[in-house]
Amino acid sequence: MAGDKLTGSEKAALLAHVDLLNPDDYDKEFYEALKSIKFPGPDNVDDRLRRAIKKFVTEDFTETIGGLLAIEDRPIPAIMAIITSCLLRGYELGRKLRRPLTTPPDF
């Protein structure tokens, strides 16, 4: 930890640890709503946007996981923390852009 601030890796490790200790303490109604949402697969996303998403996730994952592997002996919770972070960023970006990420269907 640098000074009094946690690094991104340390924050993700802390959250992963907390989530690992409390697997049954979650919003069940929200979870069921998440399961009911249909979302586009990679083949439905605009090609250039999909590559931008892949690049972002790869860089974010590589940057964060480097520190987590030294901290966490089980990387799965760390990977879940990274995926959650990417999903939340994507959700916020989608709200900001207010445009679909998918390509129009071929007819």
C-alpha positions as CSV (number, residue, x, y, z in Angstrom):
1,M,0.0,0.0,0.0
2,A,1.4,3.4,-1.0
3,G,0.8,5.9,1.8
4,D,-2.8,5.7,3.0
5,K,-4.3,4.8,-0.4
6,L,-5.0,1.4,-1.7
7,T,-3.9,0.5,-5.2
8,G,-6.4,-0.9,-7.7
9,S,-5.0,-4.4,-7.2
10,E,-5.3,-4.0,-3.4
11,K,-8.9,-2.8,-3.7
12,A,-9.9,-5.6,-6.0
13,A,-8.2,-8.1,-3.6
14,L,-10.0,-6.7,-0.6
15,L,-13.4,-6.9,-2.4
16,A,-12.7,-10.4,-3.7
17,H,-11.9,-11.5,-0.1
18,V,-15.0,-9.9,1.3
19,D,-17.1,-11.5,-1.4
20,L,-15.5,-14.9,-0.8
21,L,-16.4,-14.6,2.9
22,N,-20.1,-13.6,2.2
23,P,-21.3,-15.7,-0.8
24,D,-24.9,-15.9,0.4
25,D,-25.3,-12.2,1.4
26,Y,-26.6,-10.7,-1.9
27,D,-29.7,-9.0,-3.3
28,K,-31.6,-12.0,-4.5
29,E,-34.3,-9.9,-6.4
30,F,-31.6,-8.1,-8.3
31,Y,-29.8,-11.4,-9.0
32,E,-33.1,-12.9,-10.5
33,A,-33.5,-9.7,-12.6
34,L,-30.0,-10.1,-13.9
35,K,-30.7,-13.7,-14.9
36,S,-33.7,-12.6,-16.9
37,I,-31.9,-10.0,-19.0
38,K,-31.0,-11.0,-22.5
39,F,-27.8,-9.4,-23.6
40,P,-26.0,-9.5,-27.0
41,G,-23.2,-12.0,-27.6
42,P,-19.9,-11.0,-29.1
43,D,-21.2,-11.8,-32.6
44,N,-23.9,-9.1,-32.2
45,V,-21.6,-6.3,-31.1
46,D,-20.3,-3.8,-33.6
47,D,-16.9,-5.2,-34.8
48,R,-14.8,-2.1,-34.0
49,L,-16.5,-1.7,-30.6
50,R,-16.0,-5.4,-29.8
51,R,-12.2,-5.0,-30.5
52,A,-12.1,-1.9,-28.3
53,I,-13.9,-3.7,-25.5
54,K,-11.5,-6.7,-25.9
55,K,-8.4,-4.3,-25.8
56,F,-9.8,-2.5,-22.7
57,V,-10.6,-5.7,-20.8
58,T,-7.3,-7.3,-21.7
59,E,-5.3,-4.2,-20.5
60,D,-7.4,-3.8,-17.3
61,F,-7.2,-7.5,-16.5
62,T,-3.4,-7.6,-17.1
63,E,-2.9,-4.5,-15.0
64,T,-5.0,-5.6,-12.1
65,I,-4.3,-9.3,-12.0
66,G,-0.5,-8.7,-11.8
67,G,-0.8,-7.4,-8.2
68,L,-3.6,-9.8,-7.3
69,L,-1.7,-12.9,-8.0
70,A,0.8,-12.0,-5.4
71,I,-1.9,-11.2,-2.9
72,E,-4.5,-13.8,-3.6
73,D,-3.7,-17.5,-3.5
74,R,-7.0,-18.1,-5.3
75,P,-7.3,-16.0,-8.4
76,I,-10.9,-16.9,-9.2
77,P,-12.4,-14.3,-6.8
78,A,-9.9,-11.8,-8.2
79,I,-11.0,-12.5,-11.8
80,M,-14.6,-12.1,-10.7
81,A,-13.8,-8.7,-9.2
82,I,-12.2,-7.6,-12.5
83,I,-15.1,-8.8,-14.5
84,T,-17.5,-7.0,-12.2
85,S,-15.4,-3.8,-12.6
86,C,-15.5,-4.1,-16.4
87,L,-19.3,-4.8,-16.4
88,L,-20.0,-1.7,-14.2
89,R,-17.8,0.5,-16.4
90,G,-19.6,-0.8,-19.5
91,Y,-22.9,-0.1,-17.9
92,E,-21.9,3.5,-17.0
93,L,-20.5,4.0,-20.5
94,G,-23.7,2.7,-22.1
95,R,-25.7,5.2,-20.1
96,K,-23.4,8.0,-21.1
97,L,-23.3,7.1,-24.8
98,R,-27.1,6.3,-25.1
99,R,-26.5,4.4,-28.3
100,P,-26.7,0.7,-29.0
101,L,-23.4,-1.3,-29.1
102,T,-24.9,-3.8,-31.4
103,T,-24.9,-3.9,-35.2
104,P,-28.3,-3.8,-37.0
105,P,-29.5,-7.3,-37.8
106,D,-29.0,-8.6,-41.3
107,F,-32.2,-9.1,-43.2
